[in-house]
């Protein structure tokens, strides 16, 4: 039997500044664009994790002792190298994730922005000092935790790792990245770029694998903090297991984002925003607009949403979903909703792309007359599918949004400032949009949801992340024995 040829060499773990061989079983890395074999990645065990942690512990004293203004100079180099290798990273993301190249390039651009924020940290985290009593000073400073880990998903191979990489290492920690086994190529290229930027060996490692590595990260006594991004089901497990071993943990889960559309919404802007939000990255993002709640007479807007959705063509301006299993699951949601009485207005099932018949594609799908009790209205579909529900009043629409177990994002489309303010105050979500289908905050504002979209405190990016990746040291100083004293000194 012939062995399939790999487009890229087998992936290796990256530990102590070099790629290391592994005897572990290998997992095929399949391009969702056409089903071709890209590479193989090790399903690593505890040995690889122990080696990475050991290297990180050895590197931590010197790295954390380096002044932050010197650490961020390496990140400044990294930022410039991300720009230099933008096209190469775009191609890797496109091949292993399946998103179109413009979306892949936007990921790299976001990684650059995230790194620029990290480079600014010396201006953001200076400690405070105050004379609290005559001759007595108190000062505060942010100290690194030590060895930390980040577990990242398949849907953003470059952006989500860089939600954590720049801030974590700028703040003086040493980091182990566990990328999704579906998209390991981008993660390893980031490791090479960090090395080229001048990052000392051991400060950053990549350990590939699946469940065993995730459990090992949660259990390892020398890992002080863990971030996770993925499904809510797994986020709960990771959070409970990591905090059960007395680690810090911030676990971001899934979402069911509601767009509330009022009759006065500007039709063109609303329709184009909703279609783009629903289908961007093939709907495989936790900020996708997967549920629309129309208030009152909004048929004219729905018609325009359908018109805009039909302009989105798989293989042209719509990428693939990650796997055959994902395609089957998404299409099953559509079929079950149709059987339950919903009306499919735009049908993306059975999509194929000429010349890439082995790829995993779902076309844009718009489903009307969905009821809140249907699975497609409650569960995260993670595909280019918009479920439309109807509400007679704005309060009814808000009640539908509030009933969701998730709480990542919500948006309202209206030309009324008063009604927009009412929704932003009442919506149960951490990120709110007004006439914006994907309300992702830009740096320095942080990313994070509420409810079952986030487990742990704080957010994963921006200023909010500083608290999670550091601990506060308070020092009280007295040098003058002759100073007048009181109960405070």
Residue pairs with C-beta under 8 A, 6 or more apart in sequence:
4 37
5 37
6 37
6 38
6 39
6 40
7 31
7 36
7 37
7 38
7 39
7 95
8 29
8 38
8 39
8 185
9 39
10 26
10 39
10 40
10 41
11 29
11 39
11 40
11 41
11 42
11 184
11 185
11 188
11 208
12 19
12 20
12 21
12 22
12 42
12 188
13 19
13 20
13 22
13 42
13 44
13 48
13 52
13 205
13 206
13 207
13 208
14 20
14 188
14 191
14 204
14 205
14 206
15 48
15 51
15 52
15 55
15 205
15 206
15 207
16 51
16 55
16 201
16 202
16 205
17 195
17 200
17 201
17 202
18 201
19 188
20 48
20 51
22 42
22 44
22 48
24 42
24 43
24 44
24 45
24 48
24 209
25 42
25 43
26 40
26 41
26 42
26 43
27 40
27 41
27 42
27 43
27 181
27 210
28 37
28 40
29 37
29 38
29 39
29 40
29 41
29 96
29 181
29 182
29 183
29 184
29 185
30 36
30 37
30 38
30 182
30 323
31 37
31 38
31 95
31 96
31 98
31 359
32 97
32 98
32 320
32 321
32 322
32 323
32 359
32 360
33 94
33 95
33 98
33 319
33 320
33 356
33 359
34 355
34 356
34 357
34 358
34 359
35 324
35 358
35 359
35 360
36 358
38 95
38 96
38 185
39 184
39 185
41 181
41 184
41 208
42 48
42 208
42 209
43 181
43 208
43 209
43 210
43 212
44 207
44 208
44 209
44 212
44 213
45 209
45 212
45 213
45 216
46 212
46 216
48 207
48 209
48 213
49 176
49 207
49 213
49 216
49 217
49 220
50 220
52 176
52 205
52 207
53 147
53 176
53 220
53 222
53 223
55 201
55 202
55 205
56 147
56 174
56 175
56 176
56 202
56 203
56 205
57 146
57 147
57 174
57 222
58 202
59 174
59 200
59 201
59 202
59 203
60 144
60 146
60 147
60 173
60 174
62 200
63 71
63 169
63 172
63 174
63 200
63 202
63 203
64 143
64 144
64 146
64 172
64 173
66 172
68 121
68 122
68 125
68 170
68 171
68 172
69 122
71 169
71 170
71 172
72 118
72 119
72 121
72 122
72 170
73 198
74 194
74 197
74 198
74 199
75 115
75 118
75 119
75 166
75 169
75 170
75 197
76 119
77 196
77 197
77 198
78 115
78 166
78 193
78 194
78 197
78 199
79 112
79 115
79 116
79 119
81 193
81 196
81 197
82 89
82 108
82 111
82 112
82 115
82 193
83 112
85 189
85 193
86 105
86 108
86 109
87 105
88 189
89 104
89 107
89 108
89 158
89 186
89 189
90 101
90 104
90 105
90 107
90 108
91 101
91 104
92 157
92 185
92 186
92 189
93 99
93 104
93 107
93 108
93 157
93 158
93 183
93 186
94 100
94 101
94 104
94 319
95 185
96 157
96 182
96 183
96 184
96 185
96 186
97 104
97 154
97 155
97 156
97 157
97 182
97 183
97 319
97 322
98 282
98 319
98 320
98 321
98 322
98 359
98 360
99 107
99 281
99 282
99 284
99 319
99 320
100 316
100 317
100 318
100 319
103 280
103 281
103 319
104 158
107 156
107 157
107 158
107 159
108 158
110 158
110 159
110 162
111 158
111 159
111 161
111 162
113 442
113 443
114 159
114 162
114 163
114 166
114 167
114 443
114 461
115 162
115 166
116 443
117 166
117 167
117 443
117 444
117 461
117 462
118 166
118 167
118 169
118 170
119 166
119 170
120 444
121 167
121 170
121 171
121 466
124 444
124 463
124 466
125 142
125 171
125 466
125 470
127 139
127 140
127 141
127 142
128 139
128 140
129 137
129 138
129 139
129 140
130 137
130 138
130 139
131 137
132 138
132 476
132 488
132 489
133 485
133 486
133 488
133 489
134 483
134 484
134 485
134 486
134 489
135 478
135 479
135 480
135 483
135 484
135 485
135 489
136 476
136 477
136 478
136 483
136 488
136 489
137 476
137 477
137 478
138 474
138 475
138 476
138 477
139 474
139 475
139 477
140 472
140 473
140 474
140 475
141 472
141 473
141 475
142 171
142 466
142 470
142 471
142 472
142 473
143 172
143 470
143 471
143 472
143 473
144 171
144 172
144 173
144 469
144 470
145 173
145 224
145 225
145 248
145 469
145 470
145 471
146 173
146 174
146 222
146 224
147 173
147 174
147 175
147 176
147 222
147 223
147 224
148 168
148 173
148 174
148 175
148 176
148 223
148 224
148 225
148 226
148 227
148 469
149 175
149 176
149 177
149 178
149 217
149 223
149 225
149 226
149 227
150 161
150 164
150 165
150 168
150 175
150 176
150 177
150 178
150 226
150 227
150 228
151 178
151 214
151 217
151 226
151 227
151 228
151 229
151 230
151 238
152 160
152 161
152 164
152 177
152 178
152 179
152 180
152 187
152 229
153 160
153 180
153 229
153 230
154 180
154 182
154 183
154 284
154 322
155 281
155 284
155 285
155 322
156 281
156 285
157 179
157 180
157 183
157 185
157 186
157 187
158 186
158 190
160 229
161 177
161 179
161 186
161 187
161 190
162 190
163 227
163 229
163 447
163 460
163 461
164 175
164 227
164 460
164 465
165 175
165 177
165 190
165 194
165 204
167 461
167 465
167 466
167 469
168 175
168 469
169 175
169 199
169 203
169 204
171 466
171 469
171 470
172 470
173 225
173 469
174 202
174 203
174 204
175 203
175 204
175 205
176 205
176 206
176 207
176 217
176 223
177 187
177 190
177 191
177 204
177 205
177 206
177 207
178 206
178 207
178 208
178 209
178 213
178 214
178 217
179 186
179 187
179 206
179 208
181 208
181 209
181 210
182 322
182 323
184 206
184 208
187 206
187 208
188 206
191 204
191 205
191 206
194 204
195 201
207 213
214 234
214 238
215 241
217 223
217 226
217 242
218 226
218 238
218 241
218 242
218 244
218 245
218 247
218 249
219 241
219 245
221 245
223 247
224 247
224 248
225 247
225 248
225 249
225 250
225 468
225 469
226 238
226 242
226 247
226 248
226 249
226 250
226 251
227 249
227 250
227 251
227 252
227 460
227 468
228 234
228 235
228 238
228 239
228 242
228 249
228 250
228 251
228 252
229 251
229 252
229 286
229 460
230 238
230 251
230 252
230 253
231 253
231 254
231 380
232 253
232 254
232 380
232 405
232 406
232 452
232 453
233 253
234 253
235 251
235 252
235 253
235 254
235 455
236 251
236 253
236 452
236 455
238 249
238 251
239 249
239 251
239 455
239 456
242 248
242 249
242 251
243 249
248 456
248 468
249 455
249 456
250 454
250 455
250 456
250 457
250 458
250 460
250 468
251 454
251 455
251 456
252 286
252 448
252 449
252 453
252 454
252 455
252 460
253 286
253 406
253 452
253 453
253 454
253 455
254 286
254 380
254 382
254 406
254 408
254 452
254 453
255 286
255 287
255 288
255 290
255 380
255 406
255 407
255 408
255 409
255 449
255 453
256 290
256 291
256 377
256 378
256 379
256 380
256 404
256 405
256 406
257 286
257 287
257 288
257 289
257 290
257 291
257 406
257 408
257 409
257 410
257 411
257 429
258 291
258 292
258 293
258 397
258 400
258 401
258 404
258 410
258 411
258 427
259 274
259 277
259 289
259 291
259 292
259 293
259 410
259 411
259 412
259 413
259 437
260 293
260 295
260 394
260 397
260 398
260 401
260 410
260 411
260 412
260 413
260 423
260 427
261 270
261 274
261 292
261 293
261 294
261 295
261 298
261 301
261 412
261 413
262 295
262 296
262 298
262 394
262 412
262 413
262 414
262 416
262 419
263 295
263 296
263 297
263 298
263 301
264 414
264 415
264 416
265 298
265 301
265 413
265 414
265 415
265 435
266 413
266 415
266 435
267 300
267 301
267 304
268 304
269 413
269 435
270 301
270 304
270 305
270 413
270 435
271 301
271 304
271 305
271 307
271 308
272 308
273 413
273 435
273 436
273 437
274 289
274 292
274 305
274 308
274 386
274 413
274 437
275 305
275 308
275 309
275 311
275 312
275 364
275 386
276 308
276 437
276 438
277 287
277 288
277 289
277 437
277 438
278 288
278 289
278 290
278 309
278 364
278 366
278 384
278 385
278 386
278 437
279 309
279 312
279 318
279 364
279 384
280 288
280 438
281 288
281 319
282 318
282 319
282 320
282 321
282 362
282 383
282 384
283 290
283 321
283 330
283 362
283 381
283 382
283 383
283 384
283 385
284 321
284 322
284 326
284 382
284 383
285 438
286 408
286 409
286 449
286 453
287 408
287 409
287 431
287 438
287 439
287 440
288 382
288 438
289 386
289 411
289 437
289 438
290 380
290 381
290 385
290 386
290 387
291 370
291 377
291 386
291 387
291 388
291 389
291 404
292 305
292 386
292 387
292 388
292 389
293 388
293 389
293 390
293 391
293 397
293 400
293 401
294 301
294 302
294 388
294 389
294 390
294 391
294 397
295 391
295 392
295 393
295 394
295 396
295 397
296 392
296 393
302 345
302 366
302 368
302 388
305 366
305 386
306 345
306 346
306 366
309 346
309 364
309 365
309 366
309 386
310 346
310 364
311 317
312 318
312 363
312 364
312 384
313 363
314 320
314 348
314 351
314 352
314 353
314 361
314 362
314 363
315 353
315 354
315 356
315 359
315 361
318 361
318 363
318 364
318 384
320 359
320 360
320 361
321 327
321 330
321 360
321 361
321 362
321 382
321 383
322 360
323 360
324 360
326 360
326 382
326 383
327 360
327 361
327 362
329 383
330 362
330 381
330 382
330 383
330 385
331 349
331 350
331 362
333 375
333 376
333 379
333 381
333 383
333 385
334 344
334 347
334 348
334 349
334 365
334 367
334 376
334 385
335 349
336 374
336 375
336 376
337 344
337 367
337 370
337 374
337 375
337 376
337 387
338 344
338 367
340 371
340 374
341 369
341 371
342 367
342 368
342 369
342 370
342 371
342 374
342 376
342 387
343 367
343 368
343 369
344 365
344 366
344 367
345 366
345 367
345 368
346 363
346 364
346 365
346 366
347 363
347 365
348 362
348 363
348 364
348 365
348 384
348 385
349 362
349 363
349 365
351 361
351 362
351 363
352 359
352 361
353 359
353 361
362 383
362 384
362 385
363 384
364 384
364 386
365 383
365 384
365 385
365 386
366 386
366 388
367 376
367 385
367 386
367 387
367 388
368 388
369 388
369 390
370 376
370 377
370 387
370 388
370 389
371 377
371 389
372 378
372 389
372 400
372 403
374 387
376 385
376 387
377 387
377 389
378 404
378 405
380 406
381 387
389 400
391 397
391 400
394 419
394 422
394 423
398 423
398 426
398 427
401 410
401 427
401 428
401 429
402 426
402 427
402 428
404 428
404 451
405 451
405 452
406 449
406 451
406 452
406 453
407 428
407 429
407 430
407 449
407 450
407 451
407 452
407 453
407 454
408 429
408 430
408 431
408 449
408 450
408 453
408 454
409 429
409 430
409 431
409 432
409 433
409 438
409 439
409 449
410 423
410 427
410 428
410 429
410 431
410 432
410 433
411 432
411 433
411 434
411 435
411 436
411 437
411 439
412 419
412 420
412 423
412 424
412 427
412 432
412 433
412 434
412 435
413 435
414 420
414 423
414 434
414 435
420 434
420 435
423 432
423 434
424 432
424 434
428 450
428 451
429 449
429 450
429 451
429 453
430 448
430 449
430 450
430 453
430 454
430 459
431 439
431 440
431 441
431 447
431 448
431 449
432 439
433 439
440 447
441 447
441 462
443 461
443 462
444 462
444 463
445 462
445 463
446 458
446 459
446 460
446 461
446 462
446 463
446 464
446 465
447 459
447 460
447 461
447 462
448 454
448 458
448 459
448 460
448 461
448 464
456 468
457 468
458 464
458 465
458 467
458 468
459 465
460 468
478 489
483 489
